Amino acid sequence: MAGLIAIRDLALTFTRDGARTTVLSGLDLDIEPGEFLAIVGASGVGKSTLLRVVAGLVPPSAGTVRLSDPEPGRRAVSLVFQDSRLLPWRRVLDNVAFGLEKLRLPRAERRRRAQGALARVGLADLAGRWPFQLSGGQRQRVALARALAVEPHVLLMDEPFSALDALTRESLQDELARLCRAYRQTVLFVTHDIEEAVTLADRVVVLAGRPGRIVAAHRVAGGQPRDRSAPELKAVAQAIREDLAGAGVSQNLQTAD
């Protein structure tokens, strides 16, 4: 297999009320160890659906998704959603430990890894709080800690910061970039925000059309942290807008989803 994830000729077709709709078609994509890959595209193009196929939540209609086998005590992938999806009847530490329960780890090991994941996202001192006592940004940090606790080969992120205010969103973007750099975490990140994609990603894949197809891919030079105002980032963002415009997608993509 070429990378941690190898997608070959992937297609997905839904049938509803007797009508068939092809959402994705002809997708080929590799994700390498330690790579941060972002997928951008307009609402309805199939970005989130692709994540669910990779996560094994939705079976493809054609083609293959091959993932590297995780070692004992790890998962191949974990998924962070737009909303935190914390369990309100569990305290923060127990929410983070939730994903570890299916790995059949001893309770002490689950607790150690949950505490470690909370420390990585800067929330070790909030382990005993309930979800309702947290801000929106803190809840997303807990969701990220829960995903990291299972030590996934690939972290899947479905527009995780889109519901947050601008300042909190930028803060969490910086925190995610720091974590990925420190731990060489492989990430597949879906967003409709072009600036977010070029700020975070090593490579940006552009998805467009109906059915959704890969129409372009761009390498983003430079390490982390990045200067959001850097001319080279603005140049990549403009190239992505031109790709989307060429595919008939509105220039207002970043506020459309």
C-alpha positions as CSV (number, residue, x, y, z in Angstrom):
1,M,0.0,0.0,0.0
2,A,1.3,3.4,-1.0
3,G,0.4,5.3,2.3
4,L,-1.5,5.0,5.5
5,I,-4.6,5.4,3.4
6,A,-4.9,4.3,-0.2
7,I,-8.2,5.2,-2.0
8,R,-8.6,3.7,-5.5
9,D,-11.4,4.5,-8.0
10,L,-13.8,5.2,-5.2
11,A,-17.5,5.8,-6.0
12,L,-20.6,6.1,-3.8
13,T,-24.2,6.0,-5.1
14,F,-27.3,6.4,-2.9
15,T,-30.8,5.2,-3.8
16,R,-33.7,7.1,-2.3
17,D,-37.3,6.8,-3.3
18,G,-36.3,4.8,-6.3
19,A,-33.9,7.5,-7.6
20,R,-30.1,6.9,-7.8
21,T,-27.7,9.7,-7.0
22,T,-23.9,9.3,-7.4
23,V,-22.2,11.5,-4.8
24,L,-18.5,10.5,-5.5
25,S,-16.9,9.0,-8.5
26,G,-13.4,8.0,-9.6
27,L,-11.5,9.1,-6.5
28,D,-7.9,8.2,-6.2
29,L,-5.9,9.4,-3.2
30,D,-3.0,8.5,-1.0
31,I,-2.3,9.9,2.5
32,E,1.3,9.6,3.7
33,P,2.5,9.1,7.3
34,G,2.7,12.5,9.1
35,E,0.9,14.3,6.3
36,F,-1.8,16.9,6.9
37,L,-4.1,16.7,3.9
38,A,-7.1,19.1,3.6
39,I,-10.1,18.6,1.3
40,V,-12.0,21.7,0.2
41,G,-15.1,21.9,-1.8
42,A,-18.6,23.4,-1.8
43,S,-21.5,22.2,0.2
44,G,-23.0,18.9,-1.1
45,V,-19.9,17.9,-3.1
46,G,-19.3,14.8,-0.8
47,K,-16.5,16.0,1.5
48,S,-18.1,14.7,4.7
49,T,-19.3,11.6,2.9
50,L,-15.8,10.8,1.9
51,L,-14.7,11.0,5.5
52,R,-17.4,8.6,6.5
53,V,-16.4,6.1,3.9
54,V,-12.8,6.3,5.1
55,A,-14.0,5.8,8.7
56,G,-15.9,2.7,7.7
57,L,-19.3,4.3,8.6
58,V,-20.5,4.1,4.9
59,P,-19.5,1.3,2.5
60,P,-18.4,2.5,-1.0
61,S,-20.4,1.5,-4.0
62,A,-17.2,0.8,-6.0
63,G,-13.5,1.0,-5.6
64,T,-11.5,0.4,-2.4
65,V,-10.2,2.2,0.7
66,R,-7.2,0.5,2.3
67,L,-6.0,1.5,5.7
68,S,-2.8,0.3,7.5
69,D,-3.6,-2.1,10.3
70,P,-3.3,-0.5,13.7
71,E,-1.2,-2.0,16.5
72,P,-2.9,-3.4,19.6
73,G,-4.3,-0.6,21.7
74,R,-4.6,1.8,18.7
75,R,-7.2,2.5,16.0
76,A,-6.6,3.0,12.3
77,V,-8.7,6.2,12.3
78,S,-10.7,8.4,14.7
79,L,-13.2,11.1,13.7
80,V,-13.8,14.6,15.0
81,F,-17.1,16.2,14.0
82,Q,-18.3,19.8,13.6
83,D,-20.1,19.5,17.0
84,S,-18.2,18.0,19.9
85,R,-20.8,15.2,20.6
86,L,-19.8,14.9,24.2
87,L,-21.8,12.6,26.5
88,P,-23.6,15.0,28.9
89,W,-23.8,12.4,31.7
90,R,-20.0,11.8,31.7
91,R,-17.4,14.2,33.1
92,V,-14.6,15.4,30.8
93,L,-12.1,12.7,31.7
94,D,-14.7,10.0,31.2
95,N,-15.7,11.5,27.8
96,V,-12.1,11.3,26.7
97,A,-11.7,7.7,27.9
98,F,-14.9,6.6,26.2
99,G,-13.2,5.7,22.9
100,L,-10.6,3.6,24.8
101,E,-13.2,1.3,26.3
102,K,-13.6,-0.7,23.0
103,L,-9.8,-1.2,22.9
104,R,-10.1,-3.5,26.0
105,L,-7.4,-1.7,27.9
106,P,-7.1,-1.9,31.7
107,R,-8.9,0.9,33.5
108,A,-5.7,2.4,34.8
109,E,-4.2,2.5,31.2
110,R,-7.4,4.1,29.9
111,R,-7.3,6.8,32.6
112,R,-3.6,7.4,32.0
113,R,-4.1,7.9,28.3
114,A,-7.2,10.1,28.8
115,Q,-5.3,12.3,31.2
116,G,-2.4,12.5,28.8
117,A,-4.7,13.5,25.9
118,L,-6.3,16.2,27.9
119,A,-2.9,17.5,28.9
120,R,-1.9,17.6,25.2
121,V,-4.9,19.9,24.4
122,G,-4.3,22.1,27.5
123,L,-7.3,21.0,29.5
124,A,-5.8,18.8,32.2
125,D,-7.2,21.0,35.0
126,L,-10.8,20.5,33.6
127,A,-10.9,16.7,33.8
128,G,-13.6,16.7,36.5
129,R,-16.0,19.2,34.9
130,W,-19.2,18.3,33.1
131,P,-19.7,19.2,29.4
132,F,-22.2,21.9,30.2
133,Q,-19.6,23.8,32.2
134,L,-17.3,24.2,29.1
135,S,-17.2,26.8,26.4
136,G,-17.6,25.8,22.8
137,G,-13.9,25.9,22.2
138,Q,-13.2,23.8,25.3
139,R,-15.8,21.2,24.2
140,Q,-14.0,20.9,20.8
141,R,-10.7,20.5,22.6
142,V,-12.2,17.6,24.6
143,A,-13.5,16.1,21.4
144,L,-10.0,16.3,19.9
145,A,-8.5,14.8,23.1
146,R,-11.0,11.9,22.8
147,A,-9.9,11.3,19.2
148,L,-6.2,11.5,20.1
149,A,-6.5,9.2,23.1
150,V,-7.0,6.1,20.8
151,E,-3.7,7.0,19.1
152,P,-5.1,6.8,15.6
153,H,-3.0,6.2,12.5
154,V,-5.1,8.9,10.8
155,L,-7.1,11.6,12.5
156,L,-10.3,12.5,10.4
157,M,-11.7,15.9,11.0
158,D,-15.0,17.1,9.6
159,E,-15.1,20.9,9.7
160,P,-14.3,20.8,13.4
161,F,-13.9,24.6,13.9
162,S,-16.7,25.9,11.6
163,A,-19.2,26.6,14.4
164,L,-16.8,28.6,16.5
165,D,-16.1,32.3,16.6
166,A,-13.2,33.6,14.6
167,L,-10.8,34.1,17.5
168,T,-11.5,30.7,19.0
169,R,-11.2,29.1,15.6
170,E,-7.8,30.6,14.9
171,S,-6.6,29.6,18.4
172,L,-7.7,26.0,17.8
173,Q,-6.1,25.9,14.3
174,D,-2.8,27.0,15.9
175,E,-3.2,24.3,18.6
176,L,-3.9,21.6,16.1
177,A,-0.9,22.6,13.9
178,R,1.3,22.5,17.1
179,L,0.0,19.0,18.1
180,C,0.4,17.6,14.6
181,R,4.0,18.9,14.3
182,A,4.9,17.6,17.8
183,Y,3.5,14.1,17.3
184,R,3.7,13.7,13.5
185,Q,0.0,13.0,13.5
186,T,-1.5,12.2,10.1
187,V,-4.7,14.2,9.4
188,L,-7.4,14.1,6.8
189,F,-9.2,17.4,7.3
190,V,-12.4,18.5,5.5
191,T,-13.3,22.2,5.3
192,H,-15.1,24.8,3.1
193,D,-12.7,27.5,4.4
194,I,-9.9,27.9,1.9
195,E,-7.7,30.0,4.2
196,E,-8.1,27.4,6.9
197,A,-6.9,24.7,4.5
198,V,-3.8,26.5,3.3
199,T,-2.9,27.6,6.9
200,L,-3.0,24.0,8.2
201,A,-2.3,21.6,5.4
202,D,0.8,20.2,3.7
203,R,-1.4,19.4,0.7
204,V,-4.9,20.7,-0.3
205,V,-7.1,18.5,-2.5
206,V,-10.0,20.3,-4.4
207,L,-13.2,18.4,-4.7
208,A,-15.8,19.6,-7.2
209,G,-18.6,18.5,-9.6
210,R,-21.6,16.3,-9.3
211,P,-20.6,13.6,-8.7
212,G,-17.7,14.9,-6.7
213,R,-14.3,14.4,-8.2
214,I,-10.8,15.6,-7.5
215,V,-10.1,18.5,-9.8
216,A,-6.8,19.7,-8.4
217,A,-4.2,19.3,-5.7
218,H,-1.8,21.9,-4.3
219,R,1.3,21.5,-2.1
220,V,1.6,24.2,0.5
221,A,5.2,25.1,1.2
222,G,6.6,26.1,4.6
223,G,6.5,24.7,8.1
224,Q,4.3,25.5,11.1
225,P,3.3,27.9,12.5
226,R,2.4,29.8,9.4
227,D,1.8,33.5,8.8
228,R,-1.7,33.7,7.6
229,S,-0.9,36.9,5.7
230,A,2.1,35.4,3.8
231,P,2.0,36.1,0.0
232,E,2.7,32.4,-0.8
233,L,-0.3,31.3,1.2
234,K,-2.5,33.9,-0.5
235,A,-1.2,32.6,-3.9
236,V,-2.2,29.0,-3.1
237,A,-5.6,30.2,-1.9
238,Q,-6.1,32.1,-5.1
239,A,-5.1,29.1,-7.2
240,I,-7.7,27.0,-5.3
241,R,-10.4,29.6,-6.0
242,E,-9.5,29.5,-9.7
243,D,-9.8,25.7,-9.7
244,L,-13.2,26.0,-8.1
245,A,-14.3,28.7,-10.5
246,G,-13.2,26.6,-13.4
247,A,-15.4,23.8,-12.0
248,G,-18.4,26.2,-11.8
249,V,-18.2,26.7,-8.0
250,S,-19.1,30.1,-6.5
251,Q,-16.3,32.3,-5.3
252,N,-18.1,32.6,-2.0
253,L,-17.2,29.0,-1.1
254,Q,-15.7,29.9,2.2
255,T,-19.0,31.0,3.6
256,A,-21.3,28.7,1.7
257,D,-21.2,25.5,3.8
